[in-house]
Amino acid sequence: MSLPPLQALLDGRIRSGAALVAWRDGQPVCWEQLRGAVGGLAARLRGARVALREEDGYAFCVGLLAAACAGCPVLLLPPEQPALLADLTSEWDCLLGEGGEPILTGDFAAVPTGFDLEAAPISFFTSGSTAQPKRIERSLGLLGREVNAVAERLGMGGTGCHRATVPHHHAYGLIFKLLWPLLAGRPFAACSYPLWETLLADLAEGDWLISGPAHLRRIEGLVAARRPALLLSAGAPLPAACLLYTSRRG
């Protein structure tokens, strides 16, 4: 069974406005709020070339969806690379988020009708951990199809929250931390978790954890802690020392 198309979710044909979409600063955010924020921001953008630089996952999601609905090409900027930011200033008309215009202003409007998620390109960069960051271009429609392929492979069940130690401005975090739960009807945590202590304090029964070897190798000594229902790791081989934590309980 395929996940619903993002276009149908945004125009309200499928998911209830009261359905939970995210947890932000300990507070629930519902689809009615998301749609209203996306519509309000899309009305401000009006086809501008957009750069998005935002560490709050919910605000980032609003900015990305609003740009797509307004037909705006959007460039996802990694917050931790200021030199890259300086090199790309000629490529946008509007910077949203950190260092630019606010995303969540409290202005709400209906999501524009007739938008095409295949039309506006989304550009993002590889992490650059082993070489110069590589620029990649996708449409939101194509990313939605990638999410469907992931869901068919890994399953779509469960209602737990997606929590991540990885950022959402790269492909891995964007797809697994934000877009997959968005389409599947599971909430995501707006924050990322740089510290295991903070993550484990928030981790609840049934939650899904999106991480990677760089983070998982730091969990030694915490193997007796609460475990997620599903743990995903990508980017490099997982060290053997992590297996005690990542393996299923007997």
ABEGO torsion letter per residue (X at the ends): XBBBBAAAAAAGAABBAABBABBBGGBBBBAAAAAAAAAAAAAAAGGBBBBBBBABAAAAAAAAAAAAAAGBBBBBBBAABAAAAAAAAAABABBBEBGBBBABAGBBBBBBBGBBAAABBBBBBBAGAABBBBBBBBBAAAAAAAAAAAAAAAEABEABBBBBABBAABAAAAAAAAAAAAAAGBBBBABBBABAAAAAAABBBGBBBBBBAAAAAAABGAAABBBBABBBBBGBBBBAAAAAAABBBX
